[in-house]
Amino acid sequence: MKTSPAGIALITHFEGLRLIAYQDSVGVWTIGYGHTGPDVKPGLTITRQNAETLLANDLTRFEHGVQRLVTVPLNQNQFDALVSFSYNLGLGSLQQSTLLKKLNAGDYPGAAAQFPRWNKAGGKVLPGLVARREAEATLFKTPV
């Protein structure tokens, strides 16, 4: 599966676009649409086209990760919600989550109920994460 345009819109809305590297709420160097990694350093600047390329490459990695970790069928909205969740928190967080355990056990409602629990960064509840998890949970529960 690939992330749909609606899923990409969700991710880019919550990530925002920054063309100059910055430290996120927990001090991770970030650029573009939430891209992180060893290539992101203080002073780095990119173009909008660079940001789009980084997003496409990052999405491919997270799409493959979600496909690898999830063992039950997903509709497009569920897939998009999980890619957004993983894009923001990392595949390791998804892999270790109760959300994934419930989902792979076939408990789709139970999995959806887990999204709001992931609303903290650095131990603090952040309004942006509350809103993002709500949007992801809503998308996850929306039939296609």
N, CA, C and O atoms as a MOPAC input file, in Angstrom:
PM7 MOZYME 1SCF
protein

 N      0.83900 1    -1.19000 1     0.00000 1
 C      0.00000 1     0.00000 1     0.00000 1
 C      0.87600 1     1.24200 1     0.00000 1
 O      2.02700 1     1.22500 1     0.43500 1
 N      0.29700 1     2.30100 1    -0.49600 1
 C      0.93500 1     3.61500 1    -0.49000 1
 C      0.03500 1     4.57300 1     0.28600 1
 O     -1.18200 1     4.39300 1     0.33000 1
 N      0.62600 1     5.56700 1     0.88200 1
 C     -0.14300 1     6.57600 1     1.58600 1
 C     -0.96600 1     7.36600 1     0.56400 1
 O     -0.44700 1     7.78400 1    -0.47100 1
 N     -2.23500 1     7.56300 1     0.86200 1
 C     -3.12700 1     8.29600 1    -0.04100 1
 C     -2.85900 1     9.79100 1     0.05900 1
 O     -2.19200 1    10.24500 1     0.98900 1
 N     -3.37700 1    10.56000 1    -0.90100 1
 C     -3.25600 1    12.02600 1    -0.80000 1
 C     -3.83200 1    12.56400 1     0.52400 1
 O     -3.28000 1    13.50400 1     1.09600 1
 N     -4.92200 1    11.98200 1     1.00500 1
 C     -5.49700 1    12.42500 1     2.28500 1
 C     -4.53900 1    12.13200 1     3.44200 1
 O     -4.40900 1    12.93800 1     4.36300 1
 N     -3.87500 1    10.98800 1     3.39300 1
 C     -2.89800 1    10.65100 1     4.42800 1
 C     -1.69400 1    11.58100 1     4.39100 1
 O     -1.18800 1    11.99900 1     5.43300 1
 N     -1.24500 1    11.89900 1     3.19600 1
 C     -0.11600 1    12.83400 1     3.05400 1
 C     -0.51600 1    14.21400 1     3.56100 1
 O      0.27600 1    14.89100 1     4.21600 1
 N     -1.74200 1    14.62900 1     3.26100 1
 C     -2.22700 1    15.93000 1     3.73800 1
 C     -2.26200 1    15.97700 1     5.26000 1
 O     -1.92400 1    17.00100 1     5.85400 1
 N     -2.66400 1    14.88400 1     5.89500 1
 C     -2.68500 1    14.82100 1     7.35300 1
 C     -1.27200 1    14.99600 1     7.90000 1
 O     -1.04600 1    15.79300 1     8.81000 1
 N     -0.33000 1    14.25200 1     7.34500 1
 C      1.05800 1    14.31800 1     7.81400 1
 C      1.63400 1    15.71300 1     7.61400 1
 O      2.21000 1    16.28300 1     8.54000 1
 N      1.48700 1    16.26700 1     6.41800 1
 C      2.09200 1    17.57100 1     6.14700 1
 C      1.41800 1    18.67900 1     6.96100 1
 O      2.06900 1    19.65000 1     7.34600 1
 N      0.12400 1    18.53500 1     7.22200 1
 C     -0.56600 1    19.52000 1     8.05600 1
 C      0.04900 1    19.56700 1     9.45300 1
 O      0.36300 1    20.64300 1     9.96300 1
 N      0.21700 1    18.41100 1    10.06000 1
 C      0.73000 1    18.38800 1    11.43400 1
 C      2.23300 1    18.59200 1    11.51200 1
 O      2.72200 1    19.13800 1    12.50000 1
 N      2.96800 1    18.17400 1    10.51400 1
 C      4.42400 1    18.38200 1    10.53800 1
 C      4.78200 1    19.82400 1    10.20200 1
 O      5.74300 1    20.36900 1    10.74500 1
 N      4.01400 1    20.44200 1     9.31200 1
 C      4.37800 1    21.77200 1     8.84300 1
 C      5.59900 1    21.68700 1     7.93800 1
 O      6.21000 1    20.62600 1     7.81100 1
 N      5.94900 1    22.79000 1     7.31800 1
 C      7.10500 1    22.84000 1     6.42100 1
 C      8.08700 1    23.86300 1     6.94900 1
 O      7.75900 1    25.04000 1     7.10500 1
 N      9.29900 1    23.39900 1     7.22200 1
 C     10.38200 1    24.28900 1     7.66300 1
 C     11.57800 1    24.02500 1     6.77200 1
 O     12.05700 1    22.89400 1     6.67700 1
 N     12.06000 1    25.07300 1     6.11900 1
 C     13.17000 1    24.92900 1     5.17000 1
 C     14.53300 1    25.18100 1     5.80300 1
 O     15.56000 1    25.03900 1     5.14000 1
 N     14.54900 1    25.54800 1     7.06700 1
 C     15.78800 1    25.72200 1     7.82600 1
 C     15.72900 1    24.75600 1     9.00600 1
 O     14.71700 1    24.68100 1     9.70300 1
 N     16.81500 1    24.01700 1     9.22700 1
 C     16.84000 1    23.02500 1    10.30600 1
 C     16.53700 1    23.68200 1    11.65700 1
 O     16.97500 1    24.79700 1    11.94400 1
 N     15.78300 1    22.95900 1    12.46500 1
 C     15.40500 1    23.42100 1    13.80400 1
 C     15.36100 1    22.23100 1    14.73800 1
 O     15.30000 1    21.08400 1    14.29600 1
 N     15.39300 1    22.50800 1    16.03800 1
 C     15.24300 1    21.44100 1    17.02000 1
 C     13.77400 1    21.34700 1    17.41100 1
 O     13.14000 1    22.34700 1    17.74800 1
 N     13.24000 1    20.11400 1    17.35900 1
 C     11.83400 1    19.92300 1    17.72000 1
 C     11.65800 1    20.02100 1    19.23500 1
 O     12.59500 1    20.38300 1    19.94700 1
 N     10.47700 1    19.70400 1    19.72200 1
 C     10.14500 1    19.89000 1    21.13800 1
 C     10.99600 1    19.05800 1    22.08900 1
 O     11.04800 1    19.34600 1    23.28500 1
 N     11.66200 1    18.02800 1    21.57000 1
 C     12.55600 1    17.22600 1    22.41600 1
 C     14.01000 1    17.33500 1    21.97200 1
 O     14.84500 1    16.52100 1    22.36600 1
 N     14.31200 1    18.34200 1    21.15100 1
 C     15.69600 1    18.62800 1    20.79400 1
 C     16.25300 1    17.89300 1    19.59400 1
 O     17.46000 1    17.93900 1    19.35600 1
 N     15.40500 1    17.21100 1    18.82300 1
 C     15.86500 1    16.47400 1    17.63500 1
 C     15.93400 1    17.44200 1    16.46200 1
 O     14.97200 1    18.16000 1    16.18800 1
 N     17.08100 1    17.46200 1    15.76300 1
 C     17.20600 1    18.31900 1    14.59000 1
 C     16.29400 1    17.80500 1    13.48300 1
 O     16.29200 1    16.62000 1    13.15100 1
 N     15.52100 1    18.73000 1    12.92400 1
 C     14.43500 1    18.41300 1    11.99800 1
 C     14.42300 1    19.43800 1    10.87600 1
 O     14.82700 1    20.58500 1    11.06500 1
 N     13.95500 1    19.01300 1     9.69800 1
 C     13.82100 1    19.93100 1     8.56100 1
 C     12.71700 1    19.43400 1     7.63700 1
 O     12.28500 1    18.28500 1     7.73900 1
 N     12.26400 1    20.29600 1     6.73900 1
 C     11.24400 1    19.89600 1     5.77500 1
 C      9.93400 1    19.59400 1     6.47000 1
 O      9.49000 1    20.34400 1     7.34000 1
 N      9.31800 1    18.49000 1     6.08000 1
 C      8.06500 1    18.03500 1     6.68500 1
 C      8.37100 1    17.02400 1     7.78800 1
 O      7.93800 1    15.87400 1     7.71100 1
 N      9.10800 1    17.44100 1     8.80600 1
 C      9.38700 1    16.56500 1     9.92700 1
 C     10.48200 1    15.54700 1     9.67600 1
 O     10.54600 1    14.53400 1    10.37300 1
 N     11.35000 1    15.78900 1     8.69600 1
 C     12.44200 1    14.85000 1     8.40600 1
 C     13.52400 1    14.96900 1     9.47600 1
 O     13.94100 1    16.07000 1     9.83600 1
 N     13.96900 1    13.82800 1     9.97400 1
 C     15.06700 1    13.77100 1    10.93600 1
 C     16.09900 1    12.76800 1    10.44800 1
 O     15.82700 1    11.97300 1     9.54900 1
 N     17.26100 1    12.80800 1    11.03300 1
 C     18.30000 1    11.85000 1    10.69300 1
 C     19.67000 1    12.49200 1    10.76800 1
 O     19.79000 1    13.68800 1    11.03300 1
 N     20.70500 1    11.69600 1    10.53300 1
 C     22.07400 1    12.21100 1    10.65100 1
 C     22.40900 1    13.28700 1     9.61900 1
 O     23.39300 1    14.01000 1     9.77500 1
 N     21.60700 1    13.39400 1     8.57900 1
 C     21.83600 1    14.41800 1     7.55500 1
 C     21.32700 1    15.79400 1     7.98300 1
 O     21.63400 1    16.78800 1     7.32600 1
 N     20.56000 1    15.87200 1     9.06600 1
 C     20.00100 1    17.14200 1     9.51400 1
 C     20.88300 1    17.71000 1    10.61900 1
 O     21.02100 1    17.12500 1    11.69300 1
 N     21.47600 1    18.86800 1    10.32700 1
 C     22.40300 1    19.50700 1    11.24300 1
 C     22.07300 1    20.99000 1    11.35900 1
 O     21.40200 1    21.54100 1    10.48700 1
 N     22.53500 1    21.64400 1    12.42400 1
 C     22.30600 1    23.08500 1    12.56400 1
 C     22.80400 1    23.83200 1    11.32400 1
 O     23.87600 1    23.54400 1    10.79200 1
 N     21.99900 1    24.79300 1    10.88100 1
 C     22.38500 1    25.61100 1     9.73600 1
 C     21.96700 1    25.06400 1     8.38400 1
 O     22.08400 1    25.76000 1     7.37600 1
 N     21.48300 1    23.83200 1     8.34100 1
 C     21.06100 1    23.23300 1     7.07400 1
 C     19.84100 1    23.95800 1     6.53600 1
 O     18.89600 1    24.22900 1     7.27600 1
 N     19.86100 1    24.27100 1     5.24400 1
 C     18.68900 1    24.82800 1     4.57600 1
 C     18.41000 1    23.98900 1     3.33200 1
 O     19.32400 1    23.44400 1     2.71200 1
 N     17.12900 1    23.89900 1     2.98200 1
 C     16.71000 1    23.13400 1     1.81200 1
 C     15.65900 1    23.93100 1     1.04900 1
 O     15.15300 1    24.94500 1     1.53100 1
 N     15.34400 1    23.45400 1    -0.14400 1
 C     14.26800 1    24.04200 1    -0.93400 1
 C     12.98200 1    23.25700 1    -0.68800 1
 O     13.00300 1    22.18100 1    -0.09100 1
 N     11.87100 1    23.80600 1    -1.15400 1
 C     10.59600 1    23.08700 1    -1.06400 1
 C     10.68900 1    21.75100 1    -1.81700 1
 O     10.15400 1    20.74200 1    -1.35700 1
 N     11.36900 1    21.74700 1    -2.97600 1
 C     11.52200 1    20.50500 1    -3.74200 1
 C     12.32300 1    19.47300 1    -2.94400 1
 O     11.98900 1    18.28800 1    -2.95200 1
 N     13.38400 1    19.92300 1    -2.25000 1
 C     14.14200 1    19.00800 1    -1.38100 1
 C     13.23000 1    18.42300 1    -0.30500 1
 O     13.30200 1    17.23400 1     0.00400 1
 N     12.37000 1    19.27400 1     0.26400 1
 C     11.45500 1    18.81900 1     1.31600 1
 C     10.49000 1    17.77200 1     0.77800 1
 O     10.20100 1    16.78500 1     1.45400 1
 N      9.99200 1    17.98400 1    -0.43100 1
 C      9.08000 1    17.01400 1    -1.05100 1
 C      9.78600 1    15.67300 1    -1.28400 1
 O      9.20200 1    14.61000 1    -1.07500 1
 N     11.04200 1    15.73700 1    -1.71700 1
 C     11.81700 1    14.51000 1    -1.95300 1
 C     12.06400 1    13.77100 1    -0.64700 1
 O     11.90600 1    12.55200 1    -0.58100 1
 N     12.45400 1    14.50600 1     0.39700 1
 C     12.66500 1    13.87700 1     1.70600 1
 C     11.37600 1    13.23000 1     2.20300 1
 O     11.39700 1    12.12000 1     2.73400 1
 N     10.25300 1    13.92800 1     2.03000 1
 C      8.95700 1    13.38600 1     2.45100 1
 C      8.66200 1    12.08100 1     1.71400 1
 O      8.28100 1    11.09000 1     2.33600 1
 N      8.83600 1    12.07800 1     0.40700 1
 C      8.55400 1    10.87100 1    -0.38400 1
 C      9.41800 1     9.70600 1     0.07300 1
 O      8.92800 1     8.58700 1     0.21500 1
 N     10.70400 1     9.96200 1     0.30400 1
 C     11.61100 1     8.89800 1     0.75600 1
 C     11.23700 1     8.40700 1     2.14400 1
 O     11.23400 1     7.20400 1     2.40400 1
 N     10.92300 1     9.34100 1     3.03600 1
 C     10.53000 1     8.95300 1     4.39500 1
 C      9.22700 1     8.15900 1     4.37600 1
 O      9.09800 1     7.16200 1     5.08700 1
 N      8.26100 1     8.59500 1     3.56700 1
 C      6.99300 1     7.86600 1     3.48600 1
 C      7.20800 1     6.42800 1     3.04200 1
 O      6.59700 1     5.51300 1     3.59400 1
 N      8.06600 1     6.21800 1     2.05600 1
 C      8.33700 1     4.85700 1     1.58700 1
 C      8.84100 1     3.98600 1     2.73200 1
 O      8.41300 1     2.84300 1     2.88900 1
 N      9.74700 1     4.53100 1     3.52500 1
 C     10.30100 1     3.77200 1     4.66200 1
 C      9.21000 1     3.43000 1     5.67400 1
 O      9.14200 1     2.29900 1     6.15500 1
 N      8.36000 1     4.39900 1     5.99800 1
 C      7.30300 1     4.14900 1     6.98600 1
 C      6.20600 1     3.25200 1     6.43300 1
 O      5.64700 1     2.44300 1     7.17300 1
 N      5.89000 1     3.37400 1     5.16500 1
 C      4.91000 1     2.47500 1     4.54100 1
 C      5.38500 1     1.03200 1     4.61900 1
 O      4.62100 1     0.14100 1     4.98800 1
 N      6.64000 1     0.80400 1     4.27500 1
 C      7.18600 1    -0.56100 1     4.34900 1
 C      7.18200 1    -1.06800 1     5.78300 1
 O      6.88100 1    -2.23600 1     6.03300 1
 N      7.51300 1    -0.19400 1     6.72100 1
 C      7.52300 1    -0.59000 1     8.12900 1
 C      6.14800 1    -0.98600 1     8.63100 1
 O      6.00200 1    -1.99400 1     9.32300 1
 N      5.13800 1    -0.19700 1     8.28700 1
 C      3.77000 1    -0.52800 1     8.70500 1
 C      3.34300 1    -1.85200 1     8.08400 1
 O      2.74400 1    -2.68900 1     8.75800 1
 N      3.64500 1    -2.04500 1     6.81000 1
 C      3.28900 1    -3.30500 1     6.14400 1
 C      3.98400 1    -4.49300 1     6.80100 1
 O      3.40800 1    -5.57700 1     6.89000 1
 N      5.20400 1    -4.29900 1     7.25500 1
 C      5.96400 1    -5.38100 1     7.88500 1
 C      5.41300 1    -5.71400 1     9.27300 1
 O      5.36400 1    -6.88100 1     9.66200 1
 N      5.00000 1    -4.68800 1    10.01500 1
 C      4.58900 1    -4.89000 1    11.40400 1
 C      3.13800 1    -5.33400 1    11.56400 1
 O      2.81000 1    -6.05200 1    12.50900 1
 N      2.27600 1    -4.91500 1    10.65700 1
 C      0.84000 1    -5.21700 1    10.78500 1
 C      0.54300 1    -6.53200 1    10.06500 1
 O      0.90400 1    -6.72100 1     8.90300 1
 N     -0.12400 1    -7.43300 1    10.78800 1
 C     -0.38800 1    -8.77200 1    10.24500 1
 C     -1.85500 1    -8.99800 1     9.88900 1
 O     -2.23000 1   -10.08600 1     9.45300 1
 N     -2.68200 1    -7.97200 1    10.07300 1
 C     -4.11200 1    -8.08400 1     9.75500 1
 C     -4.42600 1    -7.15200 1     8.58200 1
 O     -3.65800 1    -6.23400 1     8.29400 1
 N     -5.55700 1    -7.38800 1     7.90400 1
 C     -5.92300 1    -6.51500 1     6.78200 1
 C     -6.21000 1    -5.08000 1     7.24800 1
 O     -6.77600 1    -4.86200 1     8.32000 1
 N     -5.81000 1    -4.11900 1     6.42500 1
 C     -6.06900 1    -2.70700 1     6.69900 1
 C     -6.77600 1    -2.08200 1     5.51500 1
 O     -6.50100 1    -2.42200 1     4.36400 1
 N     -7.69200 1    -1.16200 1     5.80100 1
 C     -8.22900 1    -0.35400 1     4.71100 1
 C     -7.29700 1     0.84900 1     4.52700 1
 O     -6.36200 1     1.03200 1     5.30700 1
 N     -7.54300 1     1.65900 1     3.51100 1
 C     -6.64400 1     2.77600 1     3.21100 1
 C     -6.55400 1     3.77200 1     4.36700 1
 O     -5.47000 1     4.27200 1     4.66800 1
 N     -7.67400 1     4.06100 1     5.00900 1
 C     -7.66300 1     5.02800 1     6.11500 1
 C     -6.87500 1     4.50300 1     7.31300 1
 O     -6.14400 1     5.25700 1     7.95400 1
 N     -7.02100 1     3.23100 1     7.61200 1
 C     -6.26700 1     2.64200 1     8.71600 1
 C     -4.76700 1     2.68900 1     8.41500 1
 O     -3.96000 1     3.02900 1     9.28000 1
 N     -4.41200 1     2.34500 1     7.19200 1
 C     -3.01200 1     2.38200 1     6.77600 1
 C     -2.46300 1     3.80200 1     6.89600 1
 O     -1.38900 1     4.00800 1     7.46000 1
 N     -3.19200 1     4.77400 1     6.37000 1
 C     -2.74100 1     6.16700 1     6.42500 1
 C     -2.55200 1     6.62900 1     7.86400 1
 O     -1.56300 1     7.29600 1     8.17000 1
 N     -3.47400 1     6.28900 1     8.74500 1
 C     -3.36700 1     6.68600 1    10.15300 1
 C     -2.12300 1     6.08500 1    10.79500 1
 O     -1.42800 1     6.75500 1    11.55800 1
 N     -1.84400 1     4.82600 1    10.48700 1
 C     -0.66100 1     4.16900 1    11.05400 1
 C      0.63400 1     4.72100 1    10.48300 1
 O      1.63100 1     4.81000 1    11.20000 1
 N      0.64100 1     5.09400 1     9.21200 1
 C      1.83400 1     5.71500 1     8.62900 1
 C      2.06900 1     7.07500 1     9.28600 1
 O      3.20800 1     7.40900 1     9.61000 1
 N      1.01700 1     7.85800 1     9.48600 1
 C      1.15700 1     9.14800 1    10.15100 1
 C      1.69600 1     8.97300 1    11.57000 1
 O      2.61700 1     9.67800 1    11.98300 1
 N      1.12400 1     8.04200 1    12.30200 1
 C      1.55700 1     7.73400 1    13.67700 1
 C      3.03600 1     7.37800 1    13.68500 1
 O      3.80000 1     7.90700 1    14.49400 1
 N      3.44200 1     6.48900 1    12.79400 1
 C      4.83300 1     6.03900 1    12.73400 1
 C      5.76400 1     7.13900 1    12.26100 1
 O      6.88300 1     7.26100 1    12.76000 1
 N      5.32100 1     7.93500 1    11.31200 1
 C      6.11500 1     9.05500 1    10.79600 1
 C      6.46200 1    10.00500 1    11.93700 1
 O      7.57000 1    10.53600 1    12.00200 1
 N      5.51000 1    10.21000 1    12.82700 1
 C      5.70600 1    11.13400 1    13.94300 1
 C      6.49700 1    10.51200 1    15.09300 1
 O      7.33500 1    11.17800 1    15.70000 1
 N      6.23700 1     9.25500 1    15.39200 1
 C      6.79500 1     8.62500 1    16.59100 1
 C      7.89900 1     7.61800 1    16.31400 1
 O      8.64900 1     7.25700 1    17.22100 1
 N      8.00700 1     7.16100 1    15.07500 1
 C      8.99900 1     6.14900 1    14.73400 1
 C      8.39300 1     4.76100 1    14.71300 1
 O      7.42900 1     4.46700 1    15.42000 1
 N      8.97700 1     3.92500 1    13.89100 1
 C      8.48200 1     2.54700 1    13.77300 1
 C      8.71800 1     1.74800 1    15.05300 1
 O      7.95900 1     0.82900 1    15.36000 1
 N      9.75700 1     2.09300 1    15.79300 1
 C     10.00800 1     1.40600 1    17.06300 1
 C      8.87200 1     1.61400 1    18.05300 1
 O      8.49500 1     0.69700 1    18.78200 1
 N      8.33300 1     2.81600 1    18.07100 1
 C      7.20000 1     3.08600 1    18.96100 1
 C      5.98700 1     2.26600 1    18.54900 1
 O      5.29800 1     1.70200 1    19.40000 1
 N      5.72400 1     2.19900 1    17.25600 1
 C      4.61400 1     1.36600 1    16.79200 1
 C      4.86300 1    -0.09300 1    17.14500 1
 O      3.96900 1    -0.77900 1    17.64100 1
 N      6.06600 1    -0.55900 1    16.89000 1
 C      6.39100 1    -1.97300 1    17.12100 1
 C      6.18300 1    -2.38600 1    18.57400 1
 O      5.76000 1    -3.51000 1    18.84200 1
 N      6.47700 1    -1.49000 1    19.51300 1
 C      6.37500 1    -1.82600 1    20.94000 1
 C      5.01200 1    -1.49000 1    21.54500 1
 O      4.78400 1    -1.72000 1    22.73200 1
 N      4.11100 1    -0.94800 1    20.73200 1
 C      2.86800 1    -0.39300 1    21.27200 1
 C      1.78000 1    -1.42300 1    21.53500 1
 O      1.70200 1    -2.46300 1    20.88100 1
 N      0.94600 1    -1.09900 1    22.50900 1
 C     -0.27600 1    -1.85800 1    22.74900 1
 C     -1.20800 1    -1.69600 1    21.55200 1
 O     -1.96700 1    -2.60800 1    21.22600 1
 N     -1.15200 1    -0.53400 1    20.89700 1
 C     -1.95100 1    -0.29800 1    19.69900 1
 C     -1.70600 1    -1.42200 1    18.68700 1
 O     -2.65600 1    -2.02300 1    18.18300 1
 N     -0.44000 1    -1.70400 1    18.39100 1
 C     -0.11300 1    -2.75500 1    17.41600 1
 C     -0.52300 1    -4.13300 1    17.92600 1
 O     -1.03200 1    -4.95000 1    17.15800 1
 N     -0.30800 1    -4.39400 1    19.20000 1
 C     -0.68600 1    -5.69400 1    19.75900 1
 C     -2.19000 1    -5.93200 1    19.61100 1
 O     -2.61900 1    -7.01000 1    19.20100 1
 N     -2.98200 1    -4.91700 1    19.94900 1
 C     -4.43800 1    -5.04400 1    19.82300 1
 C     -4.83500 1    -5.19300 1    18.35200 1
 O     -5.67400 1    -6.02800 1    18.01500 1
 N     -4.23400 1    -4.39000 1    17.48700 1
 C     -4.55400 1    -4.45700 1    16.06600 1
 C     -4.25600 1    -5.84200 1    15.50900 1
 O     -5.10400 1    -6.43900 1    14.84600 1
 N     -3.06800 1    -6.35200 1    15.76900 1
 C     -2.68900 1    -7.66100 1    15.23100 1
 C     -3.49000 1    -8.80300 1    15.84200 1
 O     -3.51700 1    -9.90700 1    15.29800 1
 N     -4.14100 1    -8.53900 1    16.96900 1
 C     -5.05300 1    -9.52700 1    17.56600 1
 C     -6.45600 1    -9.39600 1    16.97300 1
 O     -7.36600 1   -10.13500 1    17.35000 1
 N     -6.63000 1    -8.44800 1    16.03700 1
 C     -7.93200 1    -8.25700 1    15.40400 1
 C     -8.86000 1    -7.32200 1    16.15200 1
 O    -10.03000 1    -7.19200 1    15.79400 1
 N     -8.35000 1    -6.66300 1    17.19400 1
 C     -9.15800 1    -5.74700 1    17.99500 1
 C     -9.00300 1    -4.32800 1    17.42600 1
 O     -8.27700 1    -3.50400 1    17.98200 1
 N     -9.68800 1    -4.05800 1    16.32300 1
 C     -9.58900 1    -2.75700 1    15.66000 1
 C    -10.08900 1    -1.61800 1    16.55600 1
 O     -9.42100 1    -0.58700 1    16.64300 1
 N    -11.25200 1    -1.76900 1    17.23200 1
 C    -11.68900 1    -0.68300 1    18.13500 1
 C    -10.69500 1    -0.44700 1    19.28100 1
 O    -10.42800 1     0.69400 1    19.65900 1
 N    -10.16400 1    -1.52300 1    19.81500 1
 C     -9.17300 1    -1.38800 1    20.88900 1
 C     -7.91300 1    -0.69000 1    20.40900 1
 O     -7.32000 1     0.10500 1    21.13800 1
 N     -7.50500 1    -0.98700 1    19.18000 1
 C     -6.33300 1    -0.31500 1    18.60500 1
 C     -6.61800 1     1.17200 1    18.43100 1
 O     -5.77900 1     2.00800 1    18.76700 1
 N     -7.78700 1     1.50600 1    17.91200 1
 C     -8.14900 1     2.91100 1    17.70500 1
 C     -8.13500 1     3.68400 1    19.01800 1
 O     -7.75200 1     4.85300 1    19.05700 1
 N     -8.55400 1     3.02600 1    20.08600 1
 C     -8.60300 1     3.68200 1    21.39100 1
 C     -7.21600 1     3.97600 1    21.95700 1
 O     -7.09400 1     4.74000 1    22.91400 1
 N     -6.17900 1     3.38800 1    21.38600 1
 C     -4.81500 1     3.60200 1    21.86600 1
 C     -4.17500 1     4.88800 1    21.33200 1
 O     -3.24500 1     5.40500 1    21.95000 1
 N     -4.64600 1     5.40600 1    20.21600 1
 C     -4.01400 1     6.60200 1    19.63800 1
 C     -3.86300 1     7.74600 1    20.63900 1
 O     -2.77200 1     8.30600 1    20.75000 1
 N     -4.92300 1     8.11700 1    21.37500 1
 C     -4.81000 1     9.27600 1    22.26600 1
 C     -3.75800 1     9.12700 1    23.36500 1
 O     -3.32200 1    10.12900 1    23.93300 1
 N     -3.35200 1     7.92900 1    23.66700 1
 C     -2.35400 1     7.71500 1    24.71500 1
 C     -0.97800 1     8.26000 1    24.32600 1
 O     -0.13100 1     8.47600 1    25.19300 1
 N     -0.75100 1     8.48200 1    23.04500 1
 C      0.54600 1     8.90700 1    22.52200 1
 C      0.55000 1    10.42100 1    22.28800 1
 O      0.76700 1    10.88900 1    21.17100 1
 N      0.30900 1    11.17100 1    23.36200 1
 C      0.14600 1    12.61600 1    23.25100 1
 C      1.24100 1    13.41300 1    23.96200 1
 O      1.09000 1    14.61500 1    24.18200 1
 N      2.34000 1    12.74800 1    24.32200 1
 C      3.39900 1    13.41500 1    25.07700 1
 C      4.71200 1    13.44200 1    24.30300 1
 O      5.01700 1    12.54700 1    23.51400 1
 N      5.47100 1    14.49600 1    24.55600 1
 C      6.85400 1    14.59500 1    24.07700 1
 C      7.66400 1    15.11000 1    25.25400 1
 O      7.30400 1    16.11200 1    25.87300 1
 N      8.74700 1    14.43200 1    25.56100 1
 C      9.54200 1    14.82700 1    26.71400 1
 C      8.75900 1    14.75400 1    28.01100 1
 O      9.03700 1    15.50000 1    28.94900 1
 N      7.77100 1    13.84900 1    28.07200 1
 C      6.96800 1    13.66800 1    29.27500 1
 C      5.84300 1    14.66900 1    29.44700 1
 O      5.10000 1    14.59800 1    30.42600 1
 N      5.70100 1    15.60700 1    28.50600 1
 C      4.66300 1    16.63100 1    28.61400 1
 C      3.60300 1    16.43000 1    27.53800 1
 O      3.92200 1    16.14200 1    26.38400 1
 N      2.33100 1    16.58600 1    27.92800 1
 C      1.24100 1    16.55000 1    26.96300 1
 C      1.33100 1    17.80900 1    26.10500 1
 O      1.37600 1    18.92500 1    26.62300 1
 N      1.35500 1    17.61200 1    24.77700 1
 C      1.41600 1    18.73800 1    23.85300 1
 C      0.10100 1    18.83900 1    23.08000 1
 O     -0.36700 1    17.84400 1    22.52600 1
 N     -0.49400 1    20.02500 1    23.04000 1
 C     -1.77400 1    20.18900 1    22.33500 1
 C     -1.70600 1    19.72300 1    20.87700 1
 O     -2.67200 1    19.14900 1    20.37300 1
 N     -0.59100 1    19.95900 1    20.19900 1
 C     -0.45100 1    19.51600 1    18.81400 1
 C     -0.51000 1    18.00700 1    18.68400 1
 O     -1.06100 1    17.48100 1    17.71700 1
 N      0.06200 1    17.30700 1    19.66500 1
 C      0.02000 1    15.83900 1    19.62700 1
 C     -1.37000 1    15.32600 1    19.97800 1
 O     -1.81700 1    14.31900 1    19.43000 1
 N     -2.05200 1    16.00900 1    20.88400 1
 C     -3.43700 1    15.63100 1    21.20400 1
 C     -4.28300 1    15.72900 1    19.93600 1
 O     -5.05400 1    14.82200 1    19.62400 1
 N     -4.13300 1    16.83200 1    19.21100 1
 C     -4.91300 1    17.03200 1    17.97800 1
 C     -4.52900 1    16.02200 1    16.90500 1
 O     -5.39400 1    15.49800 1    16.20200 1
 N     -3.24200 1    15.75000 1    16.77800 1
 C     -2.79600 1    14.79900 1    15.75600 1
 C     -3.31500 1    13.40100 1    16.05500 1
 O     -3.80800 1    12.72000 1    15.15500 1
 N     -3.21100 1    12.96500 1    17.30300 1
 C     -3.69000 1    11.61800 1    17.64300 1
 C     -5.19600 1    11.51300 1    17.45400 1
 O     -5.69600 1    10.46700 1    17.04000 1
 N     -5.92500 1    12.58700 1    17.75300 1
 C     -7.37100 1    12.58100 1    17.53700 1
 C     -7.67800 1    12.44000 1    16.04700 1
 O     -8.56200 1    11.67600 1    15.66000 1
 N     -6.95000 1    13.17400 1    15.22000 1
 C     -7.15200 1    13.10500 1    13.76800 1
 C     -6.80600 1    11.71200 1    13.24600 1
 O     -7.51500 1    11.17200 1    12.39700 1
 N     -5.71800 1    11.13100 1    13.75100 1
 C     -5.32200 1     9.78500 1    13.32400 1
 C     -6.35700 1     8.74800 1    13.74400 1
 O     -6.71100 1     7.87000 1    12.95700 1
 N     -6.84200 1     8.84500 1    14.97900 1
 C     -7.85200 1     7.89600 1    15.47500 1
 C     -9.13200 1     8.01500 1    14.66600 1
 O     -9.74700 1     7.00800 1    14.31300 1
 N     -9.53300 1     9.24900 1    14.37100 1
 C    -10.74100 1     9.46600 1    13.56700 1
 C    -10.57000 1     8.86500 1    12.17500 1
 O    -11.46600 1     8.18800 1    11.67300 1
 N     -9.43200 1     9.11000 1    11.56200 1
 C     -9.16700 1     8.54300 1    10.22900 1
 C     -9.15900 1     7.01700 1    10.29200 1
 O     -9.74100 1     6.35500 1     9.43300 1
 N     -8.49900 1     6.45800 1    11.31000 1
 C     -8.41900 1     5.01100 1    11.48200 1
 C     -9.80400 1     4.38000 1    11.55900 1
 O    -10.02300 1     3.29000 1    11.03100 1
 N    -10.74500 1     5.06600 1    12.22100 1
 C    -12.09500 1     4.52300 1    12.42400 1
 C    -13.04300 1     4.83000 1    11.26700 1
 O    -14.18500 1     4.36900 1    11.26900 1
 N    -12.58700 1     5.60100 1    10.28100 1
 C    -13.45700 1     5.98500 1     9.16500 1
 C    -13.46800 1     4.90100 1     8.09100 1
 O    -12.41800 1     4.57100 1     7.54100 1
 N    -14.63100 1     4.34500 1     7.78600 1
 C    -14.70900 1     3.33200 1     6.72200 1
 C    -14.35400 1     3.93900 1     5.36700 1
 O    -14.52300 1     5.13600 1     5.13300 1
 N    -13.86200 1     3.08700 1     4.49600 1
 C    -13.52100 1     3.54300 1     3.13500 1
 C    -14.69200 1     3.24800 1     2.22500 1
 O    -14.63600 1     3.54400 1     1.03200 1

